[in-house]
Amino acid sequence: MSSSPHRYFILNKPYNMVSQFVSSHTVNLLGDLDFKFPEGIHAIGRLDNLSEGLLILTTNKKITSLLFESKRGHRRTYLVLVNHAVTEERLQLLRDGVSFRIRGGDYYSSNFCEAEIVTNPQIAFPSPYVMTENIQYTWLRITLTEGKFHQVRKMMAAIHHRCKRLIRVSIEDLMLSDLQPGCVREIEETDFFRLLKI
């Protein structure tokens, strides 16, 4: 690996695991994974307990501000499974921006985003959910450049669809690819910065 004092990893965060190493609650933690993380590691851009997919971990404390607090939004792409068929009209609502309640009780209107129906998402790992046979489901691919608390789930609710499964598959050019749930991959610092465009 490089001579940098910092180390960089991606994880396919499993369903039913929090993006933390320590918690006062009885929950599944990142430290429960079968991987020896270096001291000082922390997660960047957390995923909620029920969400899956690409999670960045690093010992470099500057990454949060470079990636999520900069003036330039960084693209984050999600595969989203929702109940029922999504009409083109509702898809366009997502693209144009929808209003939802945020912390503090105020309403926020999302920025323009990319949204499309995916007929074959080609996910290389099984679903943790039991699918109901008599309900139609729709997979969507959504790309945002913002990240309010539970934003994707709230956007789905705003167009009257319940989010059944949520998988972050990329941040900029850093891809989850075929990394399996619970697995970790270390990345060279130069590749990390190049792929994230920071």
QUIRAGI-V494133 format. One record per backbone hydrogen bond with DSSP energy under -0.5 kcal/mol. NH is the residue of the N-H (numbers start at 1). CO is the residue of the C=O. If there is no record, write none. Layout:
BEGIN
nh/co
NH/CO
NH/CO
END
This chain:
BEGIN
nh/co
8/187
9/57
10/185
11/55
12/183
13/11
13/53
16/49
17/14
17/49
18/28
19/47
20/18
27/25
30/20
32/29
33/30
35/33
37/35
41/38
42/58
44/56
51/48
52/166
53/13
54/168
55/11
56/44
57/9
58/42
59/7
61/59
63/60
66/62
67/63
68/64
69/64
69/65
73/71
76/144
77/170
78/142
79/167
80/78
80/140
81/165
82/80
82/138
83/162
84/136
87/85
91/87
92/88
93/89
94/90
95/91
96/92
97/93
100/108
102/106
105/102
108/100
110/98
110/108
113/95
114/143
116/141
118/139
119/117
131/129
135/132
138/82
139/118
140/80
141/116
142/78
142/140
143/114
144/76
151/148
154/150
155/151
156/152
157/153
158/154
159/155
159/156
160/157
161/156
164/81
164/162
165/81
167/79
168/52
169/77
169/167
170/77
171/174
172/75
173/195
174/171
175/173
176/169
179/176
182/12
183/180
185/10
187/8
192/188
193/189
194/190
195/191
196/192
197/193
197/194
198/193
END
